[in-house]
Each structure stands twice: as structure tokens, then as C-alpha cells.
Amino acid sequence: MSIRQYNTEIGTLIDKIVKVYIDKDKFFVGQLKGISEDSNLILVNVKNEKSKVFPKLFIRSNFYNYVSLEEEPFPMVALSERIAAIFSKGHVNYIEDQNIISILSGKIVVDESGVKGTGPSAERVKKIYDQFKLDLEE
């Protein structure tokens, strides 16, 4: 691979979510905002393997082993806002550290995999969730 091809490929990662492996058990996940000629990285909105948050992180190239492209995170905040438009905001609570949405004091719980709960309200939330996923795919 030529330097030009390498630079083109690495450029496609800018503004994407990446995982930077320090070693097999230590890593950082965040949005890649910049990369130097020496492969030093700038990440923003970063979390480490212990979910510690860093607003901005500079990682020297000799400090990490490799970088992988992560899937875009599921937009739980946007989904919670859509649900809150139907149910009042006081009944919809996005719990960031667990990445879930609690509705009606936990009677209905939504995560990336779907809706947990029963009854008419849960069915309504499931329809909102299903439509939201369809909108994401478009």
C-alpha cells in the first residue's frame, strides 16, 4: 500500500467512532478528529474500558497498538426525545451510564436491542422504537 493510499484510508476515519487499543485489556473509544503525519491521534467524547469520560484526548502513536472502526453508537438520546414527545418528559428518563431509557418509572425499559415491558404503553413505545430504527436505516 502506498503512502497516498494509506492517507486516503486513514482520512475516511476522520469524524468516525474508533476504538484505540493500548493493549488487550485497555482501550479508548471516541470520535477521531485528527491524525498527524506520525499517526498521533486526537479523539473527542472519549470513554475508556472503565467508562471514564474524557472530553478530548491526544494519543501518541508509540502509545497504542492498533485502531478499529466502531459502529456508530445507537442514538439513544434522540430516541428518548422522540418518546418524550409522546409521553411527557417527566415520564421519560435517559440513563446515560447504562445507555437505557426508563419510561414510567422503569415499567418500560428501552435499550439498543428493543423494548422491555408489557401493556398498551409498551406497545406504543415499541411502535416508536420500530419507526425510529426504520428512519435510521434510510
C-alpha positions, 0 to 999 in steps of 0.5 A, spaced: 500 500 500 502 506 498 503 512 502 497 516 498 493 510 499 494 509 506 492 517 507 486 516 503 484 510 508 486 513 514 482 520 512 475 516 511 476 515 519 476 522 520 469 524 524 468 516 525 467 512 532 474 508 533 476 504 538 484 505 540 487 499 543 493 500 548 493 493 549 488 487 550 485 489 556 485 497 555 482 501 550 479 508 548 473 509 544 471 516 541 470 520 535 477 521 531 478 528 529 485 528 527 491 524 525 498 527 524 503 525 519 506 520 525 499 517 526 498 521 533 491 521 534 486 526 537 479 523 539 473 527 542 467 524 547 472 519 549 470 513 554 475 508 556 474 500 558 472 503 565 467 508 562 471 514 564 469 520 560 474 524 557 472 530 553 478 530 548 484 526 548 491 526 544 494 519 543 501 518 541 502 513 536 508 509 540 502 509 545 497 504 542 497 498 538 492 498 533 485 502 531 478 499 529 472 502 526 466 502 531 459 502 529 456 508 530 453 508 537 445 507 537 442 514 538 439 513 544 438 520 546 434 522 540 430 516 541 428 518 548 426 525 545 422 522 540 418 518 546 418 524 550 414 527 545 409 522 546 409 521 553 411 527 557 418 528 559 417 527 566 415 520 564 421 519 560 428 518 563 435 517 559 440 513 563 446 515 560 451 510 564 447 504 562 445 507 555 437 505 557 431 509 557 426 508 563 419 510 561 414 510 567 418 509 572 422 503 569 415 499 567 418 500 560 425 499 559 428 501 552 435 499 550 439 498 543 436 491 542 428 493 543 423 494 548 422 491 555 415 491 558 408 489 557 401 493 556 398 498 551 404 503 553 409 498 551 406 497 545 406 504 543 413 505 545 415 499 541 411 502 535 416 508 536 422 504 537 420 500 530 419 507 526 425 510 529 430 504 527 426 504 520 428 512 519 435 510 521 436 505 516 434 510 510 
